[in-house]
Structure formats: structure tokens, C-alpha cells
Amino acid sequence: MFFTLVGFSLASLSAALEISSGAYAQFREGGFPFNDPTLLRIYFFGFWFAFLGLLCSLIGVGSKTPLRFKAPALLLVLMLLWMGQAMGE
């Protein structure tokens, strides 16, 4: 149960980083320039939060919790989202 909860918490952290970075880019004058180091750092941390969360949630799949299948699915979607955004950069 602990690993599933940690995985879901990291998924929430990664999703919050995704939403807040998008909001910051909208309100920042001119947005982010191409290959901006700050944006690339956000991509790095967002991807690694999702990756570490996926590892933790896969360890916790054997537990009998409601999040055992939802956390890995959410984290896979977040990892694909971070990779897609990084490739679009």
C-alpha cells in the first residue's frame, strides 16, 4: 500500500508541475524561448517524477488498494506527455 501511495503522490506532483508550468508560460511575457534551460529543467523533473512514481506504483501493484491499477496508468500517460512535449521542443 505504501508504494502505491508514493507512486500516486509522485503522479500528482508531476501533474501539478505540468499544469503550473503551462500556466506560467501563458502569463510570462513572450512565453518560453526555444530550448530555454528553465523549460528543459521542468521537463527533466516532470519526467523523473513520473518515472520514479511508475517504478513505485509497479512495486505496489500486488497490494489490495483501489489505486493499484490507476496509479501506473496515470503515470504512463504522464510519462508519454512529458516525452511528447520534450520532443516538440
C-alpha positions as CSV (number, residue, x, y, z in Angstrom):
1,M,0.0,0.0,0.0
2,F,2.9,2.4,0.8
3,F,4.5,2.1,-2.7
4,T,1.2,2.7,-4.5
5,L,0.5,5.8,-2.4
6,V,4.0,7.1,-3.1
7,G,3.5,6.4,-6.8
8,F,0.2,8.2,-6.8
9,S,1.7,11.1,-4.9
10,L,4.5,11.4,-7.4
11,A,1.9,11.3,-10.2
12,S,0.1,14.2,-8.5
13,L,3.4,16.1,-8.2
14,S,4.2,15.5,-11.9
15,A,0.7,16.6,-13.0
16,A,0.8,19.7,-10.8
17,L,4.2,20.6,-12.3
18,E,2.7,20.2,-15.8
19,I,-0.3,22.4,-15.1
20,S,1.7,25.1,-13.3
21,S,4.4,25.3,-16.0
22,G,1.7,25.7,-18.6
23,A,0.1,28.4,-16.6
24,Y,3.4,30.1,-16.0
25,A,4.2,30.0,-19.7
26,Q,0.9,31.6,-20.5
27,F,1.4,34.6,-18.2
28,R,5.1,35.0,-18.8
29,E,5.7,37.8,-21.3
30,G,6.7,36.1,-24.6
31,G,6.4,32.6,-23.2
32,F,9.4,30.3,-23.2
33,P,12.0,30.8,-25.9
34,F,13.3,27.8,-27.9
35,N,15.5,25.4,-25.8
36,D,15.0,27.6,-22.7
37,P,17.1,26.0,-19.9
38,T,14.3,26.6,-17.3
39,L,11.8,24.8,-19.5
40,L,14.1,21.9,-20.1
41,R,14.7,21.6,-16.4
42,I,10.9,21.5,-15.9
43,Y,10.7,18.7,-18.5
44,F,13.5,16.8,-16.7
45,F,12.0,16.9,-13.3
46,G,8.5,16.2,-14.5
47,F,9.6,13.1,-16.4
48,W,11.7,11.8,-13.5
49,F,8.8,12.3,-11.0
50,A,6.6,10.3,-13.4
51,F,9.3,7.6,-13.9
52,L,10.0,7.2,-10.2
53,G,6.3,7.1,-9.5
54,L,5.8,4.4,-12.1
55,L,8.5,2.3,-10.5
56,C,6.9,2.7,-7.1
57,S,3.4,2.0,-8.3
58,L,4.6,-1.1,-10.2
59,I,6.1,-2.4,-6.9
60,G,2.7,-1.7,-5.2
61,V,0.5,-3.5,-7.8
62,G,0.4,-6.6,-5.6
63,S,-1.3,-4.7,-2.8
64,K,-5.1,-4.7,-2.5
65,T,-5.7,-0.9,-2.8
66,P,-8.0,1.0,-5.1
67,L,-5.0,2.8,-6.7
68,R,-3.0,-0.3,-7.7
69,F,-4.1,-0.1,-11.3
70,K,-4.9,3.6,-11.6
71,A,-1.6,4.9,-10.5
72,P,0.5,3.1,-13.1
73,A,-1.9,4.0,-15.9
74,L,-1.8,7.7,-14.9
75,L,1.9,7.7,-14.7
76,L,2.3,6.1,-18.1
77,V,0.1,8.9,-19.6
78,L,2.2,11.5,-17.8
79,M,5.5,10.0,-19.0
80,L,4.2,10.0,-22.6
81,L,3.0,13.6,-22.1
82,W,6.4,14.7,-20.8
83,M,8.3,12.9,-23.6
84,G,6.0,14.3,-26.3
85,Q,6.5,17.9,-25.0
86,A,10.3,17.4,-24.8
87,M,10.3,16.0,-28.4
88,G,8.3,19.0,-29.6
89,E,10.9,21.3,-28.1
